[in-house]
Amino acid sequence: MKSQGLEADLKLVPKMITVGALITSCEKGLQWSQALQLSATNARNVVQLSAAVSACEKANEWQFALAIFFEETVRRYLQPDIMMCNAAISACRGHQWQRAIWLLTSIVQSLRLKRTLVTCNSCMNACSEASQWLSAFQLFADLEILQLRPDVITYNSLMSSCERAGLWQTALELMLEIPQQRLTFSSVTLGAAISACEEGAQWPLALHFLTYFPNQSLQSTVTALSSAISACEKGTRWAWALQLLHDADHFHVRPNVVTYGAALSAVPWDWALRLMQEMWDEQLQADVIAYNACISACQGAENWQTSLELLLQMRRSLVDGTIISYNACIAACQMGLQWQWALCLYEELRKNSLQADAVTCQQTLTALEASASQRHSARLLCQMQHLGLGATCPL
């Protein structure tokens, strides 16, 4: 009899642990749609709904995250706790930063929940991704009022917001505060610092911070390496950029398309061609940034054929050319006195629904100066006037 009663009781007990584990599993596997479906049909408590909100947050599905937060809790007569609020705030990062602040200042307060450092960090990160550095600093100032001690995640968010806003000096000043607060740098900290150095073309500092990774037993990131290479490019130190690319193994990083693109923007044309070949040998699919950088490096008078070959290779690789691609090719043809090719490229970009700009027209006109006929120049001038580029039509 006892055994039968126990079986009956077990059938009546909601399988909350199983449902919660399933939703959490979907969250970790970025299966947000499955988590959403499970929460809509099986979730019975705030913990399970929080896991579903987190799954949507990780998949950048803020609309569904807020739908669960507001609609599902009301439907089940549940009150969100601070962990669920944290997940909802994190889901509103980037362009939805104002919603994140609204959730923090209005909803959390109306529910009489106590803000935690995670709550504030989540909101600061949302502001950081939207380059809203003033709002991020206001939230940072609120920590003292709330008697919350900032951690390295707090500083990482502040540094990133400054870097995105072009305030690279402020970002580096914040980095100096981290050891003063008896905190330890993380990989994210160093990545943000190197990105700030890239913004300010501070290549010596970028190289200095890059050495912190092996010295402090931190895992380097391909983003940090790419930023350091870009810092060298902006500081016109192409040899250092090339050295960093080929020393990637030292930092336990495998270069990707972004890394090669940064190096391609730094090196002379002969090295640019070698790096493109390296990419293909590594079975990396060059993107439009890499192609544009290589074509731009080949603008010299002796390299117009190579520029055209690269543009042709873009088509074969199903990479759509941009106005930058065509401008670089036209410039190469202009310098190589190949006015027919320059005109052909100008007509082709228009057929590809690309909008010619002042640079396009000026370079094409300069190339046409080498032709005996004035007919093409006159037509191009009329088109410039039609585009509102300030030319005077002679016809």
N, C-alpha and C positions, 0 to 999 in steps of 0.2 A: 504493500500500500504506500509506504513512504517513497519507494522508487517511482511509482506512478505519479505521485504528487509532485515530486521533484521535476519529472519530465514535463508535467503540465506547466509548472512555474517557469521552466526554461523557455518554453514556447511563447510565454507571455512577455518575457524580458526582451526589450528592443535590442537589436544587435548593434549597439552604439559603437562599441570598440571596433567591430569589423568595418562598419561604415566609415568611421573616422580614419582607420588605417588605409582604407581604399582611397579616400579623398586626399589624404596626405601623400599616398603613393602617386596619385595623379599630379599633385602639386610638384613633387620632386621630379617627375618625368615630363613636366611642362605640358601635361595633357589637360589643359584648362577646360576644354569642352566636356570631357568626361567628368571632371570634377564638378562642373556646373550642373550637369545632368544628375549626378549622384546627390548633390546638395538639394536640388529641387524636389527630388522624390524620396530621399532617405534621411537627410540630415535632421537631427533631433535636438542639437544643442549648439551653443555659441562656438564652441571649440571646432566643431565640424564645419560650421559656416565660415569660420575664420580661415580654415585650411582652403576652402573653396575660393575665398577672396584672394588669398595669397597665390593660388594657382593662376587666377586671372591677372594678378599684378605681374607675375613673372612673365606672362605672355603678352604684356602691354595691352590688355583688354580692360581698360579702366571703366568703360560703360557697364560691362557685365559685373565688374567688381562692385560698383556702386549699386547696381540693381540688387545684388545679393545683400549688400549692407543695409539698404533701406527697405526693399520689398519683402525679402524672405524673412527677415527678423520680425517685421510687423505681422506677416502671415502666420508666424509661429508663436507670436506673443513673447518674443525674446528681446532682451535688451543687450545691445553690443557692449562688449567689454573693451578695455584699453588695447588688448592685442588685436582685436578685430579692427579697431580704429586705426591702429598703426599700419595694418595691411592695406586698409582703404586709402590712407594718406599716401603710402608708397606707390599705390596704383596710379595716383594723379600726378606723377612726375612729368617734367617737360612742359608741354604746352598747356597742361591742365594744372599748373602750379597754383593758380588762384583758388581752385577747388580744394587743393590740399590745405591751403591756409584757412579756407572757410571751414573745412572739417575740423581743423585744429582749434580755431578760435570760437566757433559756434557750436558744433555738434559735441565735441569733447566736453566743453564747458556746460552745455545744457544737460548732458547725461551725468554731470557731476563726477567725472572721472579724473583721476590724478594723472597729469602728464608725466611721462617717463623720459629718460634721455633718448630712448628709441623713438618715441613719438616726435620729439623735436628734431632728431637727426633725419627722420623720414621726411619731414616737411622741408628741412634745409636742403636735402638732396633733391627734392622736387623743384625747389627754387634754383638750385645750382644748375640742373640740366636745362633750365630755361634762361640761364644767364642773368637771373634776377639776384645780383649780388647784394643789393641794398636790403631786400627782404631777408636774405640769408643772414646778413649781419644783424638785423633786428632780432631775428630768432636767437642768434647767438647771444645777444645782450640779455635776452629774457632768461637765459639759463641761470644767471646769477640771482635773479629775483626768485626763481623756482628752486634755488639751492641745489642745482644739478651741476656736477663737475663734467666739463667736456672731455671726450675721449678722442682717440686718433681718428675715428670715423667723422666726428664733428669737424675737425680741422681739414680732413680730406675734402669734405663737401664745400667748406669755405674756400679752400685753395682752388678747387675746380671751378667754382663760380667766378672767382677773380680771373682765372686763366681764360675762361670763355668770354669774359668782358674786356679782355685786353689789359687787365691790371696785373701784369706779370710781377712787378716789384712787390706789390702787396701780397701776392701769393707766396713769394719767397720769404717775406717777412713773417708770414704766418707759420711757415715751416720752421723758422728759428724758434718759435714759441713752443713747439712740440717737446723738445728735450727739457725746456724750462718748466713744463708742466709734468715732468717725470713720465713722459709717454715715449713710446718707441715708434720709430718710423715703420710703415708698412710698405708693401709693394705699390699700393695705390698712392701713398704719399709721394714716393719717389717718382712715380709716373706723372703725377700732377705737377711736381716741381720741374721735371724735364719738359713737360708740355708748356709750362710758363716760360722756360728758357727758350723754347722754340718760338713762342710769341714775341719775345724780346730780342731774338737773334743772339742770345747769349750762349754761344757754342762752348766756350771753356767751362762754364758752369754746368751745362748739359752733360759734358763728358765727365766732369767731376762727380755729379750725382749718379751717373750710370755705373761708376765704379763702386757705389754703395751696395749694389745688389749682391755681388759675390762677397764683398767684405763683411756684410751683415747677414750672410746666409739667407738672403731673400731671393725668391724666384723672379727672375726678370720677365718682362712681358714684351711681346712683339710691338705693342703700341709704344712703350717707352723707347725701344731701340729706334723705331721709325721717327719718333719725335726728335731724338738726339741727332739723327741723320738730317732731318729737316732744319734743325738749328744750325748745323754746319753748312747746309746749303744757303740759308739766309745770311750766314756770316762769310759767304764766298770761300769756304774751306772745303773744296770738293775732294781733296786727297783724304781728309779726315772722314768725310762721309763714306767714301769708298772703303777705307780701312775698317770702319764700324760694320759695314755690311758684310765684309769678308771675315770679321771677327765674331760673327753671330754665335758660332759654336761656343765661344768662350763664355757667353752669357746664357748658354743653354736655351737659345731661341732659334726657331726656324723661320727665316725671312718669308714674308708673304708678299702679295701684290702691292700692298701699301708701302712696305719697306723698300721694295725695288723702285716704286714710283718716286719715293722721296730721294733715293740715290740718283735716279735718272735725271731728276730736276737739278742735281748739283754738278754732275760730271760733264766733261767735254764730249763732243759728238762721237769720237772714236770709242771712248769708254761706254757711252750710251748704247752703241750698237752691240758691244760685248755683253753688257748687262741684259739687253733684250734677249740675246742668244742664251744667256744663263737661265733666264726665266723659262724659256721654252725647253731647255734641257732638263730643268727641274719640274717640267710639266705644270707650270703655273700659267693660267690664262691671263694674259695682259689685259688690263682694262683701259678705258679711254684716257685716264690720267697718265698711265704709263706711256701709251702711244703718243699723246700730246707732248709729253716731256721729251721723248726721243726725237720726234719730228722737229720740235723747237730747237733742240741741240744741233740739228742738221741744217740750220738755216743758211750756213755759209755758202758761198758761191759755188764751191766744188761739190756740194751735197744735195742739189735739187733732185737728182735722180733717186737718191736714197729716200728723200722725203716722200716722193711719189710712190715708191715701192712700199713704204710703211703705210701710207694711206690705203693702198691696194690690199695690203695684208690685213688691215682693219676690217675691210669688207669681207674678206675670206673668213675671218674669225667671227663674223657677225657682230662686230663692235661698231656701233653708230658713231660716226664722226660728229664733232661739234664745230661751232664757229671758230674755236681756238685751233682745231685741227687744220681747217682750211686756211685760216689766216697764216699759220706757220708755213704751210706748203706754198701758198701764194708768195710769201716773203722770200722763201728759198728760190722760187722761180724768178722772182724779180731781181734778186741778187745775182742769179745765174744768167740774166738777160734772156729768159725764156718766156717772152710775153704771150706766145700762143698757149702755153700750158697755164699761165696765170689766168688768162681769159677763160679757158676751158674750165678751170676749177671754180671760177666765179660763177659761171653759168650752172655748173653742177650743184653747187651749194644751194642755189635758188630753186633748182628742181627738187632738191631734197627737203624743201620747206624750211631751210635755215635762213634766219634774218641777217642779211649783211649789215655790218656796222661801219663806222667811219674808218676803222683800221683796214677793213677789207677793201673798201673802195679806194682809199689812198694808196695802198700797196699795189692794187691792180692798175690804177692810173699811172703810177710810177713805172710799172712794168711796161705799160703800153707806150711810154715815151720812146722806147726802143723800136717801135714799129713805124713803118713809113706811112701807114694810113691813119687818118684822124677820125675815121668813121666810128671805130670802136670806142675811142675816148669820148666822143660827143654823146654816144648812146649811154655810156656809163655815167657821165655827168648828169644827164637827164634823169637817170634812175636814182642818183644820189639826191637830186632835188625832190623827187617824188617821195623818197624816204625821209626827207626833212634833215639831211645831213649837211646842209649849208652850202651846197654847190650851186653854181649858176649855169643853167642850161644855155649852150650857145646856139641852139636851134630855134 
